[in-house]
């Protein structure tokens, strides 16, 4: 079986560096909401291309901030449109690594299917191979894809795990490191049970991975302390990172997992950011404690 051929310096950064992963991957459907957080209303653009240009300007202001750097930020998850654009004359992924020492990831899923058996699987991705080829050409390190568990349904959770790992294998074959994100909705009425079913399924699949293949896991903060410690220690897991899933920043920090941060970054941008010369600062409270889960 094929081993993953990756940038070793980036791999070591992801494995060992303290910090969080910045989620800058809002796609077409979620972009208007993201822009409203920055004080930009929908009448500011008249086409999708104008909207994506504006959001890229916002993301550029975040990524060029002196506070946005590899000392505190492990990686950044990008939307395809952002990957295809440039920052200060360099392709976005090159700028992130060459200038900021931040490892670039790409969101590859196409959104969620309708709920069935208490879960939402990912929609089909018929053009995934072409997207992965493009990601490799743009020097992307890894990918991210999300599905959602809403109920502690054994059959549904099994389907989630199978789909994540099947597509993960496709990504590994393209020499990219997949972040598997089977989110457990924090409103799940039997969240702890759902987490146990998920953990059992993931461990089974991890143990089946061939030598030289590995994944990352992005998981909802669990109900039980150290619940995912087996994943942190597993030789096929590069890193486990936390999905806050709606928990407040304070509660997410208290649960002490290296975090995926989205809203906290948007809240650092002043209103009307495009015309402002003020650069955003990363709040000092966004900082993970020792690895635990």
Rosetta blueprint (number, residue, H / E / L):
1 X L
2 X L
3 X L
4 X L
5 X L
6 X L
7 X L
8 X H
9 X H
10 X H
11 X H
12 X H
13 X H
14 X H
15 X H
16 X H
17 X L
18 X L
19 X L
20 X E
21 X E
22 X E
23 X E
24 X E
25 X L
26 X L
27 X L
28 X H
29 X H
30 X H
31 X H
32 X H
33 X H
34 X H
35 X H
36 X H
37 X H
38 X L
39 X L
40 X L
41 X L
42 X H
43 X H
44 X H
45 X L
46 X L
47 X L
48 X H
49 X H
50 X H
51 X H
52 X H
53 X H
54 X H
55 X H
56 X H
57 X H
58 X H
59 X H
60 X H
61 X H
62 X H
63 X H
64 X L
65 X L
66 X L
67 X L
68 X L
69 X L
70 X L
71 X L
72 X L
73 X E
74 X E
75 X E
76 X E
77 X E
78 X E
79 X L
80 X H
81 X H
82 X H
83 X H
84 X L
85 X L
86 X E
87 X E
88 X L
89 X L
90 X E
91 X E
92 X H
93 X H
94 X H
95 X H
96 X H
97 X H
98 X H
99 X L
100 X L
101 X L
102 X L
103 X E
104 X E
105 X E
106 X E
107 X E
108 X L
109 X L
110 X L
111 X L
112 X E
113 X L
114 X L
115 X L
116 X E
117 X L
118 X L
119 X E
120 X E
121 X L
122 X E
123 X L
124 X L
125 X L
126 X L
127 X L
128 X H
129 X H
130 X H
131 X H
132 X H
133 X H
134 X H
135 X H
136 X H
137 X H
138 X L
139 X L
140 X L
141 X L
142 X E
143 X E
144 X E
145 X E
146 X E
147 X E
148 X E
149 X E
150 X L
151 X L
152 X L
153 X L
154 X H
155 X H
156 X H
157 X H
158 X H
159 X H
160 X H
161 X H
162 X H
163 X H
164 X H
165 X H
166 X H
167 X H
168 X H
169 X H
170 X H
171 X H
172 X H
173 X H
174 X L
175 X L
176 X L
177 X E
178 X E
179 X E
180 X E
181 X E
182 X E
183 X E
184 X E
185 X L
186 X L
187 X L
188 X L
189 X L
190 X L
191 X H
192 X H
193 X H
194 X H
195 X H
196 X H
197 X H
198 X H
199 X H
200 X H
201 X H
202 X H
203 X H
204 X H
205 X H
206 X H
207 X H
208 X H
209 X L
210 X L
211 X L
212 X L
213 X L
214 X L
215 X E
216 X E
217 X E
218 X E
219 X E
220 X E
221 X L
222 X L
223 X L
224 X L
225 X L
226 X L
227 X L
228 X L
229 X H
230 X H
231 X H
232 X H
233 X H
234 X L
235 X L
236 X L
237 X E
238 X E
239 X E
240 X E
241 X E
242 X E
243 X E
244 X L
245 X L
246 X L
247 X L
248 X L
249 X H
250 X H
251 X H
252 X H
253 X H
254 X H
255 X L
256 X L
257 X L
258 X L
259 X E
260 X E
261 X E
262 X L
263 X H
264 X H
265 X H
266 X H
267 X L
268 X L
269 X L
270 X L
271 X L
272 X L
273 X L
274 X L
275 X L
276 X L
277 X L
278 X L
279 X L
280 X L
281 X L
282 X L
283 X L
284 X L
285 X L
286 X L
287 X L
288 X L
289 X L
290 X L
291 X L
292 X L
293 X L
